[in-house]
Amino acid sequence: MTPQDLEELVLLRRARDLMDREYAAPLDVPTMARKALMSPAHFSRRFRAAYGETPYCYLMTRRIERAMALLRGGASVTDACMAVGCTSLGSFSAKFAEIVGEPPSVYRSREHAAVKAMPPCVAQVLTRPARGATGASAGAAGASSRIGEASARASS
């Protein structure tokens, strides 16, 4: 890696940190690109090359991740939607189902005892939504199996 590549990664990380911190704010690609000191088109290309997904996909995954935590805590679907910066309940529900593998209302009503028994830092890693090549349910299936594995290790 050249020094220029490393400098570019630092700038991209700055924008990614903005998304992690301000996920509920109305962020768009030009705003994120300004944080990385790049043009929007160049930023989108370089972000995808560095992180394997577009800035919008990364932001939506972070928003859904936060919404999952709110839903596990008992928040309504509408409250979770608005709290993470989504303005359309329909779009939020569709994106949630695409990433997690089930609608937010079903996710909310499901028991999450294993997650509640874990330290928050472990639960965050094990429940992180994952976009997989195997389809929409990859995130939910992956999370369920990781939680099951963690529960099995804990009971051993």
Buried (B, 14 or more C-beta within 10 A) or exposed (E): EEEEEEEBBEBBBEBBEBBBEBBBEEBEBEBBBBBBEBEBEEBBEBBBEBBEBBBBBBBBBBBBBBBBBBBBEEBEBEEBBBBBBBEEBEEBBEBBBBBBBBBBBBBBEEEBEBBEEBEEEBBBEBBBBBBBEEEBBBBBBBBBEBBEEBBEEEEE
